[in-house]
């Protein structure tokens, strides 16, 4: 389970760094990288709960 948690934290960090970079074309529609990073960090945070539940 620790690998699962570490992988999602790593994905969250990469997405946050990518969201902080200036991009030439930013679309107003769609899901932002910061929101995807927050979702992956939340998934990693609750990973021990998944392990305890199943």
C-alpha positions in Angstrom: 0.0 0.0 0.0 2.9 2.4 0.6 3.9 2.1 -3.0 0.4 3.1 -4.1 0.4 6.1 -1.7 3.9 7.2 -2.8 2.9 7.0 -6.5 -0.1 9.2 -6.1 1.9 11.7 -4.0 4.5 11.8 -6.8 1.8 12.3 -9.4 0.4 15.1 -7.4 3.8 16.9 -7.1 4.4 16.6 -10.8 0.9 17.9 -11.7 1.4 20.9 -9.3 4.7 21.8 -10.8 3.3 21.5 -14.3 0.3 23.7 -13.2 2.6 26.4 -11.9 4.5 26.7 -15.2 3.5 29.4 -17.6 1.7 27.9 -20.7 1.2 29.7 -24.0 -2.3 28.5 -24.4 -4.5 28.1 -21.3 -7.9 26.9 -21.9 -10.7 28.0 -19.6 -12.7 24.8 -20.0 -11.7 21.4 -18.8 -10.1 20.2 -15.6 -7.0 22.0 -14.5 -3.7 20.4 -13.5 -4.0 21.8 -10.1 -7.4 20.2 -9.6 -6.0 16.8 -10.8 -3.1 17.3 -8.4 -5.4 17.9 -5.5 -7.4 14.8 -6.4 -4.3 12.6 -6.5 -3.0 14.0 -3.2 -6.4 13.3 -1.6 -6.3 9.8 -3.0 -2.9 9.2 -1.6 -4.0 10.7 1.8 -6.9 8.3 2.1 -5.0 5.2 0.8 -4.6 3.7 4.3 -8.4 3.9 4.7 -8.8 1.9 1.4 -6.4 -0.7 2.8 -8.3 -0.9 6.1 -11.7 -1.1 4.4 -10.9 -4.0 2.1 
